[in-house]
Amino acid sequence: MDRRFFLAASLGSFAIPSLAYAQRPPMRTRWKVRASEGFDALAFLGPLAGGELYLPYYKADVDVFAPRLAAAVRADVPALAQEAERSGFGLLGPNLSVLFSNGADGDLASLIANMSAPQARLLPAYRASPYWNEKDWRWFMAAGPRLRTVFEAMQAAGFAAFRDERAGGIARRIAELDRDLADYDVIRWHEKLTGRVFDPLIEVVLLQFCKPHGIKVQGQTFLQAADWNTPTTVRNAAHEMLHPPVPMDGAAAQAALAVLARDPLIPRIVADHDPKWGYTTLEGLLNEDIAQALDQLIAEALGVARNPADRWRKADDGIHVLAGAIYGMLRRDRWIDTGGSIEDWLADAVRGGRFAPGHLHAVAAQVLERPVTGLWPLA
């Protein structure tokens, strides 16, 4: 979601450490920064649908471009967005981006061409990815003809030229990030803190119309707004490459979910929070919040972190209580120093009773600087 600037503050026993190294190890991370008309077209579906998440950023753009589309197309974009959310497919643009993220995102013509044979061109890579969901694919196939009509209408309305007008600074920003990111070895920290091996290449795709989202797609690729600064980009990379941080169908995650399902607070957050933020399943929230806890540690190690209490108070109406608790436990275990298998850590924490409500809520309250009886909703 929307990434913010680091806010320095005292954390008492959870103070962010100062990490200094006499000699930097060889760089493990390779960065690739590019742009994408196709991903921008998918991202622009949210503003065209009138979504409240997007109009604060893009209302003026919608006011210019939407009148170029036929009335039937203008009406069908919000209908598609609503149907996607009701069906469980989720946010239209971000989730379509996952399906088209096998090299099919170059421009609108590429989106249209892939819609002509999605089972041959999109399904193999999507089915092989960690994002594969048969129900989502069925929804996409059913909506396919309507989506292709929307893409063709956007192409005919001159979306490419319209985007170029709005995104004139992207080439310069790509060059700046190519230079600045060379100092940040995100992959080294991913590997240390998860116990997994990662491809050294991180691909960053800069978009004009994706706010407020940072979007992880297939492979080690994520999408973000072109005007987000370098610390924000590093934080995005630290977070997005982690999904999923552990196998969500594995024994450790399933054991954690079984305990959390009996928690008096966490399932209530899942059920009662504003669905516009996503994370509408317990599994989805656990996936996200383990990643957030780890990315906070990585950002601290790289010197681009935000204060945890401020971060999790301001993000998504304060719903990431579980992230605060997991982060707090990892800090107590000095995970930044030891590292190891995060899946083994999770299994041990659950087995040791650390995910029981009394312990979980107390750690979250300390990190989030909230009363243990008022962790959520925020007052």
C-alpha positions in Angstrom: 0.0 0.0 0.0 1.0 3.7 0.2 4.6 3.9 1.5 5.5 6.8 3.7 8.7 8.7 4.8 10.7 7.5 7.8 9.6 9.2 11.0 12.3 9.0 13.8 11.1 8.5 17.3 12.2 6.8 20.6 11.0 3.2 21.0 12.3 2.4 24.4 13.3 -1.2 24.5 12.3 -1.4 20.8 14.6 1.3 19.7 15.7 1.0 16.1 19.4 -0.2 16.1 22.2 1.6 14.4 23.9 -0.9 12.2 27.4 -0.1 11.1 29.8 -2.3 9.1 33.5 -1.8 8.9 33.5 -3.5 5.5 30.6 -4.1 3.2 30.2 -7.6 1.8 30.0 -8.1 -2.0 26.7 -6.8 -3.3 24.1 -9.6 -3.7 21.3 -7.6 -5.2 20.9 -6.5 -8.9 18.3 -3.9 -9.7 16.4 -3.4 -12.9 14.1 -0.4 -13.3 11.7 0.1 -16.1 8.2 1.5 -17.1 5.2 -0.3 -18.6 2.2 1.1 -20.6 0.3 -2.2 -20.1 0.6 -2.2 -16.3 -0.3 1.5 -16.3 -3.5 0.7 -18.3 -4.4 -1.9 -15.7 -3.7 0.5 -12.9 -5.9 3.2 -14.5 -8.9 0.9 -14.2 -9.2 1.8 -10.5 -9.5 5.5 -11.1 -11.8 4.9 -14.1 -14.0 2.8 -11.8 -14.3 5.8 -9.5 -12.7 3.9 -6.6 -12.3 6.1 -3.5 -8.7 4.8 -3.0 -7.7 6.3 -6.4 -9.6 9.5 -7.0 -7.7 11.7 -4.5 -4.7 11.1 -6.8 -6.3 10.8 -10.3 -9.6 12.6 -10.5 -8.2 15.2 -12.9 -6.9 12.4 -15.1 -10.2 10.6 -15.1 -12.0 13.9 -15.9 -9.9 14.2 -19.1 -9.8 10.6 -20.3 -13.1 9.1 -19.3 -15.2 11.3 -21.8 -13.2 9.7 -24.6 -14.7 6.3 -23.9 -18.2 5.2 -25.0 -20.8 5.5 -22.3 -21.2 1.7 -22.2 -17.5 1.2 -21.5 -17.5 3.9 -18.9 -20.4 2.1 -17.1 -18.8 -1.3 -17.4 -15.5 -0.5 -15.7 -17.1 0.2 -12.3 -19.3 -2.8 -12.8 -16.3 -5.0 -13.4 -14.5 -3.6 -10.4 -17.5 -4.2 -8.1 -18.0 -7.8 -9.5 -14.3 -8.5 -9.0 -14.4 -7.5 -5.3 -17.7 -9.3 -4.6 -16.4 -12.5 -6.2 -13.3 -12.6 -4.1 -11.0 -11.8 -7.1 -10.2 -8.6 -5.3 -9.0 -5.2 -6.5 -9.4 -5.2 -10.3 -6.2 -3.5 -11.5 -3.7 -5.0 -9.0 -5.0 -8.6 -9.4 -5.1 -8.3 -13.2 -1.5 -7.2 -13.1 -0.6 -10.5 -11.5 -2.2 -12.4 -14.4 -0.4 -10.3 -17.0 3.0 -10.3 -15.4 4.7 -12.9 -17.5 6.1 -10.4 -20.0 2.6 -9.6 -21.3 2.5 -6.0 -20.0 4.4 -4.0 -22.7 1.5 -2.0 -24.0 -2.3 -2.1 -24.5 -1.7 -4.0 -27.7 0.0 -6.7 -25.7 -2.9 -6.9 -23.2 -5.4 -7.2 -26.1 -3.3 -9.8 -27.9 -3.0 -11.9 -24.7 -6.8 -11.7 -24.2 -7.2 -13.4 -27.5 -5.7 -16.6 -26.2 -5.4 -16.3 -22.4 -5.2 -20.1 -21.8 -2.2 -20.4 -24.0 -0.5 -17.1 -23.2 -1.3 -16.3 -19.6 -2.4 -19.5 -17.9 0.9 -21.6 -17.9 2.9 -19.0 -16.0 0.1 -18.0 -13.7 -0.7 -21.6 -12.8 3.0 -22.2 -12.0 3.2 -19.1 -9.8 2.5 -18.9 -6.0 -0.5 -16.7 -6.9 -2.4 -19.5 -8.7 -6.1 -19.5 -7.7 -8.6 -21.5 -9.8 -11.5 -19.5 -8.7 -9.8 -16.2 -9.7 -9.0 -17.7 -13.1 -12.6 -18.7 -13.7 -13.7 -15.1 -12.9 -11.1 -13.7 -15.2 -12.1 -16.0 -18.1 -15.8 -15.1 -17.6 -15.0 -11.4 -17.6 -12.5 -11.7 -20.4 -14.6 -10.5 -23.3 -15.7 -7.4 -21.4 -12.1 -6.7 -20.3 -10.9 -6.9 -23.9 -13.6 -4.5 -24.9 -12.4 -2.0 -22.3 -8.8 -2.4 -23.4 -9.7 -1.9 -27.0 -11.7 1.2 -26.1 -8.8 2.6 -24.1 -6.4 2.0 -27.0 -8.8 3.7 -29.5 -9.2 6.6 -27.1 -5.4 7.3 -27.2 -4.4 6.0 -23.8 -0.7 5.6 -24.8 -0.4 9.3 -25.8 -2.5 10.4 -22.8 -0.1 8.4 -20.4 3.0 9.8 -22.1 1.7 13.3 -21.4 1.2 12.6 -17.8 4.4 10.5 -17.3 7.0 12.7 -19.0 9.5 12.3 -16.1 9.6 8.6 -15.9 12.7 8.1 -18.1 14.6 10.6 -15.8 13.3 8.8 -12.7 14.4 5.4 -14.0 18.0 6.7 -14.5 18.0 8.2 -10.9 16.8 5.0 -9.3 19.2 2.9 -11.3 22.0 5.0 -9.7 20.6 5.3 -6.2 19.5 1.7 -5.6 23.0 0.4 -6.2 23.7 1.1 -2.5 20.9 -1.1 -1.1 21.5 -4.9 -0.8 17.9 -6.0 -0.1 18.3 -9.6 -1.3 21.1 -10.3 1.2 18.7 -9.4 4.1 15.9 -11.4 2.5 18.0 -14.5 2.5 19.4 -13.9 6.0 16.0 -13.3 7.6 14.0 -16.0 5.8 16.6 -18.8 5.4 15.6 -19.0 1.7 17.6 -18.4 -1.5 16.4 -15.5 -3.7 17.2 -14.6 -7.3 19.5 -11.6 -7.0 17.5 -9.6 -9.6 14.8 -7.2 -8.4 12.7 -5.6 -11.1 11.0 -2.3 -10.3 8.3 -1.1 -12.6 7.5 2.6 -12.4 3.9 3.6 -13.1 2.0 6.8 -13.4 -1.4 5.6 -12.2 -0.9 3.0 -9.4 -1.2 5.0 -6.2 -1.7 4.2 -3.4 -0.6 0.6 -4.2 2.8 -1.1 -4.3 2.0 -4.3 -6.2 3.9 -7.6 -6.2 3.4 -9.6 -9.4 4.9 -12.8 -10.7 8.6 -13.3 -10.2 10.7 -10.8 -8.3 8.9 -7.8 -9.8 6.9 -5.1 -8.2 5.0 -2.0 -9.4 5.1 1.4 -7.8 4.5 5.0 -8.4 7.2 6.7 -10.4 7.5 9.7 -8.0 8.1 7.7 -4.8 11.5 8.4 -3.5 14.4 6.0 -3.1 13.8 5.0 0.6 10.2 4.3 -0.4 11.4 2.1 -3.3 13.8 0.2 -1.0 11.0 -0.4 1.5 8.7 -1.6 -1.2 11.4 -4.0 -2.4 12.0 -5.2 1.1 8.3 -6.0 1.5 7.1 -7.2 -1.9 9.8 -9.7 -2.6 8.8 -11.6 0.6 5.4 -12.7 -0.6 4.7 -15.3 0.5 7.1 -15.2 3.5 6.3 -18.8 4.3 4.4 -21.5 2.5 0.8 -20.7 3.5 -0.2 -24.3 3.1 2.7 -25.5 5.2 2.6 -26.9 8.7 3.9 -23.8 10.4 1.4 -21.4 8.7 -1.5 -23.8 9.3 -0.6 -24.1 13.0 -0.4 -20.4 13.3 -3.8 -19.9 11.6 -5.4 -22.5 13.9 -4.3 -20.5 17.0 -5.2 -17.2 15.5 -8.6 -18.4 14.5 -9.4 -18.7 18.3 -8.0 -15.2 19.1 -10.7 -12.8 20.3 -9.2 -9.9 18.3 -7.4 -11.0 15.1 -10.4 -12.6 13.3 -12.5 -9.6 14.3 -10.0 -7.3 12.5 -10.3 -9.5 9.4 -14.1 -9.5 9.5 -14.8 -5.9 10.5 -12.1 -3.7 8.9 -12.8 -1.7 5.7 -12.4 -4.2 2.9 -10.9 -1.5 0.6 -7.6 -2.3 2.3 -7.7 -6.0 1.3 -6.6 -8.7 3.7 -10.2 -10.1 4.0 -9.1 -13.6 5.1 -7.1 -14.7 8.1 -4.5 -16.4 5.8 -4.1 -13.2 3.8 -3.6 -11.1 6.9 -1.0 -13.6 8.3 0.8 -13.6 4.9 0.9 -9.8 4.8 1.9 -9.3 8.5 4.8 -11.7 8.6 6.1 -9.9 5.5 5.6 -6.5 7.1 7.4 -7.6 10.3 10.4 -8.8 8.3 10.4 -5.8 6.0 10.5 -3.5 9.0 13.7 -5.2 10.2 15.2 -5.0 6.7 14.4 -1.3 6.4 16.0 -0.7 9.8 19.2 -2.5 8.8 19.3 -0.4 5.6 18.6 2.9 7.3 15.3 3.7 5.6 12.8 2.6 8.3 9.8 4.3 9.6 9.0 4.3 13.3 7.0 1.0 13.8 4.3 2.6 16.0 3.8 5.5 13.6 3.9 3.2 10.6 1.3 0.7 11.8 -1.0 3.4 13.2 -1.2 5.3 9.9 -1.4 2.3 7.6 -4.8 0.8 6.6 -6.7 2.1 9.7 -4.3 0.4 12.1 -5.3 -3.2 11.2 -1.8 -4.7 11.2 -1.7 -5.5 14.9 -0.4 -9.0 14.1 2.6 -7.4 12.2 3.5 -5.4 15.3 3.4 -8.5 17.5 5.5 -10.6 15.1 8.0 -7.8 14.7 8.2 -7.4 18.5 8.9 -11.1 19.0 11.6 -11.1 16.2 13.2 -8.1 17.8 13.3 -9.8 21.2 14.9 -12.8 19.5 17.5 -10.6 17.9 16.5 -12.0 14.5 18.3 -9.3 12.7 21.6 -10.7 14.2 20.9 -14.4 14.0 18.6 -14.8 11.0 17.5 -18.3 9.9 14.4 -20.1 8.7 11.4 -17.9 9.3 9.2 -20.9 8.8 11.0 -22.7 11.6 10.8 -19.6 13.8 7.0 -19.4 13.2 6.5 -23.1 14.1 8.6 -22.7 17.2 6.7 -19.5 18.3 3.4 -21.2 17.9 4.5 -24.4 19.6 5.9 -22.3 22.5 2.6 -20.4 23.1 3.9 -17.1 21.8 0.8 -16.7 19.5 -1.6 -17.2 22.4 -3.7 -14.0 22.8 -2.2 -12.9 26.2 1.3 -12.9 24.9 0.6 -11.8 21.3 -1.5 -8.8 22.4 1.0 -7.7 25.1 3.9 -7.6 22.6 1.8 -5.8 20.0 0.7 -3.2 22.6 4.4 -2.4 23.4 5.5 -2.1 19.8 2.4 -0.2 18.7 2.3 2.0 21.8 -1.4 1.3 22.3 -3.2 -0.1 25.4 -3.5 -3.8 25.3 -7.3 -3.4 25.6 -7.4 -0.9 22.7 -5.3 -2.4 20.0 -8.0 -2.1 17.4 -10.1 -0.2 16.3 -8.0 2.9 16.8 -9.7 5.4 19.1 
